[in-house]
């Protein structure tokens, strides 16, 4: 999917290119902005909590509320079940981080 944007295959590439060229040919709403390397950098994931339509954007508080809810539930579960909640919380944080960075660059 990122064949035409090879620099986006790494977190560093995405950040560096966006910082230098905030008016990328890929729109803010492009699903390609939601494809990112996993934290282990051995695969890619879709940051699917970041809604791609401007009118439906998550705001910072939306992420915080969802994370708080999942943290409460996670604390009531045995470790092997709570692991799923932990991973979902981490995904929410990554979605928020990429969305916030992209929004910041777009508004410069």
N, C-alpha and C positions, 0 to 999 in steps of 0.2 A: 504494500500500500504506500510505502514511503520511497518508492524507487526514484521519484523525481525530486525528492527532498532528502537526500542521503545524510545531510548534516543533522536532521531530526532523529536519526537512529540512535543518538546518544543524548543524555540530558545536557551535557556541556554544549553540544552542537545546537540544540534548540535554544538554550539561553543566549549563547553568543550571537547567533544569527538574529534572534529577535531583538537583542539589545542594539545591534548595529543597523538592522533594517526592520523597524517596527511595522512598516507598511508592506508586509509580505503579501505575495499574490494569493496566499491562502487566507480566506476570510476568517474572522473570529469564530464564526459558526461552523467552520469546517471540522468534520469528524477526525481529520488527520491530526488536528491539534490534541486530540484525546488519545492518540496512540503513543505510548511511552515505554521505555525499557522498564522492566521490573526492577525492584531494589537490588536484586542479585545480579542484574544486567546480563542474564542468560536467556531471556525471552522478552516478549512484549505483552502489554496489557492495554485494554481499553479502559480509560478512566470514565466509566459509564455513569458515575454520579454527577459528573459535570454535564448538565443539560446543555445541549448545543444550540438551543434557540434563545436569542437575546431576551425575549419577553418572559421566558420561564427560568431565567438564571437563578441559581442558588446564590444567596448572599452568605456572608461569613456566619451569621447567626444560625442559618439553616444547618450548616455543617456542625456547629457547636451543639445544637439541640440533638441532632441525630447521634453524634458521638457520645454525648452524655447518656442518652437512652440506652445505647448499646453497651456502654460501660456498666450501667446499673444491672442490666440483664446478665452480662458476662460474669459479674461478681457473684451471681447466684447459681452458677453452673459448675460442674466438675471440669477439670482442666482440659480433658480431650474434647469436650463439647465447646468450652469457652474459647478454644483456639480459633474457631471459625469467626467468632465475634471480634477477637483481637485482630485478625487479618482484615476483616471488613472495616474496622476502625482505621487501620493503617491505610487502606485504600481510600477512604474518605479524606484522610489528611493529604494524601498525594493528589487527589482530585482538586482539593481546595488550593493546594500550593500551586499547581500548574495553572488553574483558572485565575488565581490572584495575580500571578506573574504576567500572564498573557493580557489580562485586563489592564494592568499597570502600564505595560509597554504600549498597548493600543491607545491609552489615554494621554500619552506623552506628547 
